[in-house]
Amino acid sequence: MKRNKETLLYGTKLLFPALLLPGLLLAGCGTGGVGAQDSPQANPPAADGQTVKPAQPDTSAGEKEADTDQSAPNTVGEGKAGADDSSKDADDNKQGAETADPVLAERAASSLQTTAKKVNGVAVVTNATAQTVIVNKQRSLPKGYEPSDLVVPDVPFSFDGPHEKRHMRKKAAGALKQLFAAAKQDGIKLRAVSGYRSYARQKTIYNNNVKTKGLEYASKVSAVPGMSEHQTGLAIDVSSPSVGNALEQSFGSSKEGKWLAKHAPEYGFVIRYPKGKQDITGYIYEPWHIRYIGIDLAKDAASKQLTLEEYFDEVNIKL
């Protein structure tokens, strides 16, 4: 019995190291596996069992990608690049719009060259409702045009009773009220004489001038129906009791006429047909005829001493 115990003990001593060694080896393999996941091996084995050399710049890979691009364009990459480029262009355009002179930008958008189209051989404006619309003997309003926002400005008129010529477009009417209030504060008496003029009334006036004064004179002082600024609702004739509320060139040399020429731009108006510009505007000097285009543009045009034909000509617009 004693001999059997000794034999069993001896066998156990031999068996224990044999079992322990594989366990240690397995533990070592497990530790190595974790290490391989946490940090790349210096020379990781390739799929075919060969050793892969440490990573180096692969020029051949670049050449391969280039070949691939030539044979099959990478639309995903190009889409991203395109998006980046578009975003950059949009940012540049936005920045350019923010830094561009807004007065120049408005002039460019309203240039003579971009705001008319030929209809039966006649240039018809395409921006009839804009406060920068230019109507003259070469540029007509669309057939049947009538402003939708006509109101009667709260200013003194040279006549009593209702009449279509009392009207102006709403924004211009408000500006006229401010202009007249400023004149009154300076001791200047102004009177509104004639504002909006419908196509039908233009026709009557023009035909009457032709009949009584001849075609040549009528063409100097009145517009062919459809080509009058009065039809836009943005123009009005102004005079003063000091000259009998007459629409005569003598108004320009009166204190009221001088005040009007000096201060009209401060309220968005310009003297539409200045002296010495008949060859450009098509009309003789009319110191009584003022036209609303907005304060910033009016001040700028007046400071440059340009007619509206010159002011909105692309030749004179430098962005």
Sequence and secondary structure as in RCSB ss.txt:
>XXXX:A:sequence
MKRNKETLLYGTKLLFPALLLPGLLLAGCGTGGVGAQDSPQANPPAADGQTVKPAQPDTSAGEKEADTDQSAPNT
VGEGKAGADDSSKDADDNKQGAETADPVLAERAASSLQTTAKKVNGVAVVTNATAQTVIVNKQRSLPKGYEPSDL
VVPDVPFSFDGPHEKRHMRKKAAGALKQLFAAAKQDGIKLRAVSGYRSYARQKTIYNNNVKTKGLEYASKVSAVP
GMSEHQTGLAIDVSSPSVGNALEQSFGSSKEGKWLAKHAPEYGFVIRYPKGKQDITGYIYEPWHIRYIGIDLAKD
AASKQLTLEEYFDEVNIKL
>XXXX:A:secstr
 HHHHHHHHHHHHHHHHHHHHHHHHHHHHHHHHHHHHHS  SS B TTS B       HHHHHHHHHHHHHS  H
HHHHHHHHHHHHHHHHHHHHHHHHS HHHHHHHHT GGGSEEEETTEEEES TTSTT   BTTEE  TT   S E
E  SS BSS S  GGG EEHHHHHHHHHHHHHHHHTT   EEEE    HHHHHHHHHHHHHHH HHHHHHHS  T
T  GGGGT EEEEE GGGTT  SGGGGGSHHHHHHHHHGGGGTEEEEE TT HHHHSS  EEEEEEE  HHHHHH
HHHHT  HHHHT GGG   
